[in-house]
Amino acid sequence: MYRKLASTDVLMTTLAMPVVAIIVPAAAPARAQTYDPKYPVCLQTYGRGGSNIACRYTSLAQCRLSASGRAAQCLTNPYFAARGRRR
């Protein structure tokens, strides 16, 4: 009824398992970048579903107006790329 597995069958199965383990997670969709490098200030909001970071503010004052009265805080963008500044 059952055939005996040859040593090559066992070897192929053993070698295929790590390859599948690497390829399957790589096929998952990538998340969008959280920090937009075009803006120097980010707003982090907190809610029941977790937190969210939106980098679309040009100043801390502008961000603070949006954060007022909400469970939120303003952060400086660590990935902000100032124009004309060399790295």
Backbone hydrogen bonds in HBPLUS format (Angstrom, degrees):
<---DONOR---> <-ACCEPTOR-->    atom                        ^
c    i                          cat <-CA-CA->   ^        H-A-AA   ^      H-
h    n   atom  resd res      DA  || num        DHA   H-A  angle D-A-AA Bond
n    s   type  num  typ     dist DA aas  dist angle  dist       angle   num
A0009-ASP N   A0006-ALA O   3.07 MM   3  5.30 127.5  2.36 102.1 115.1     1
A0010-VAL N   A0006-ALA O   3.28 MM   4  6.68 159.3  2.33 153.2 157.9     2
A0011-LEU N   A0007-SER O   3.00 MM   4  6.13 156.9  2.06 142.1 148.9     3
A0012-MET N   A0008-THR O   2.93 MM   4  6.04 160.9  1.96 146.2 150.6     4
A0013-THR N   A0009-ASP O   3.04 MM   4  6.20 160.3  2.08 146.8 152.2     5
A0014-THR N   A0010-VAL O   2.96 MM   4  6.09 157.6  2.01 147.4 153.9     6
A0015-LEU N   A0011-LEU O   2.95 MM   4  6.16 152.2  2.03 147.3 154.7     7
A0016-ALA N   A0012-MET O   2.91 MM   4  5.99 145.1  2.03 143.3 152.7     8
A0017-MET N   A0013-THR O   3.24 MM   4  6.31 148.7  2.35 146.5 151.6     9
A0020-VAL N   A0016-ALA O   3.05 MM   4  6.29 162.6  2.08 161.6 165.7    10
A0021-ALA N   A0017-MET O   3.03 MM   4  6.23 155.9  2.09 150.2 157.5    11
A0022-ILE N   A0018-PRO O   3.12 MM   4  6.31 132.8  2.35 138.2 148.6    12
A0022-ILE N   A0019-VAL O   3.22 MM   3  5.27 135.9  2.43  96.3 107.8    13
A0023-ILE N   A0019-VAL O   3.03 MM   4  6.24 162.3  2.06 153.1 157.8    14
A0024-VAL N   A0020-VAL O   3.11 MM   4  5.97 173.7  2.12 153.0 154.6    15
A0027-ALA N   A0024-VAL O   3.20 MM   3  5.41 149.6  2.30 104.8 113.5    16
A0028-ALA N   A0025-PRO O   3.23 MM   3  5.59 165.4  2.26 110.6 115.0    17
A0039-TYR N   A0036-ASP O   3.39 MM   3  6.21 171.6  2.40 125.6 126.8    18
A0081-ALA N   A0037-PRO O   3.07 MM  44  5.58 169.0  2.08 147.1 144.2    19
A0077-ASN N   A0040-PRO O   2.85 MM  37  5.10 175.5  1.85 135.0 134.9    20
A0041-VAL N   A0057-TYR O   3.29 MM  16  5.13 150.6  2.38 154.2 147.6    21
A0057-TYR N   A0041-VAL O   3.41 MM  16  5.13 154.2  2.48 155.8 149.9    22
A0042-CYS N   A0075-LEU O   2.77 MM  33  5.06 170.2  1.78 155.1 158.2    23
A0075-LEU N   A0042-CYS O   2.77 MM  33  5.06 162.9  1.80 148.5 153.0    24
A0043-LEU N   A0054-ALA O   2.86 MM  11  5.28 163.6  1.89 140.0 143.3    25
A0054-ALA N   A0043-LEU O   2.93 MM  11  5.28 161.0  1.96 143.6 149.4    26
A0044-GLN N   A0073-GLN O   2.82 MM  29  5.35 173.3  1.83 171.1 170.7    27
A0073-GLN N   A0044-GLN O   2.89 MM  29  5.35 147.2  2.00 144.4 155.2    28
A0045-THR N   A0052-ASN O   2.84 MM   7  5.30 153.2  1.91 154.4 160.9    29
A0052-ASN N   A0045-THR O   2.90 MM   7  5.30 150.5  1.99 146.6 153.9    30
A0046-TYR N   A0071-ALA O   2.81 MM  25  5.49 155.4  1.87 171.2 168.9    31
A0047-GLY N   A0050-GLY O   2.84 MM   3  5.28 143.7  1.97 142.9 154.9    32
A0050-GLY N   A0047-GLY O   3.18 MM   3  5.28 163.4  2.21 106.5 111.0    33
A0063-CYS N   A0059-SER O   3.17 MM   4  6.43 159.3  2.21 144.3 149.8    34
A0064-ARG N   A0060-LEU O   2.82 MM   4  6.00 159.0  1.86 151.2 157.1    35
A0065-LEU N   A0061-ALA O   3.14 MM   4  6.39 146.2  2.26 145.4 152.9    36
A0066-SER N   A0063-CYS O   3.02 MM   3  5.22 119.5  2.40 100.8 115.4    37
A0067-ALA N   A0063-CYS O   2.91 MM   4  6.21 145.0  2.04 148.1 159.4    38
A0068-SER N   A0064-ARG O   2.99 MM   4  5.94 129.0  2.26 140.6 150.7    39
A0070-ARG N   A0067-ALA O   3.08 MM   3  5.52 156.4  2.13 141.2 139.1    40
A0072-ALA N   A0070-ARG O   2.95 MM   2  5.41 122.1  2.30 107.1  90.5    41
A0080-PHE N   A0077-ASN O   3.35 MM   3  5.39 168.0  2.37 110.3 110.3    42
A0085-ARG N   A0082-ALA O   3.37 MM   3  5.62 162.3  2.40 121.4 122.8    43
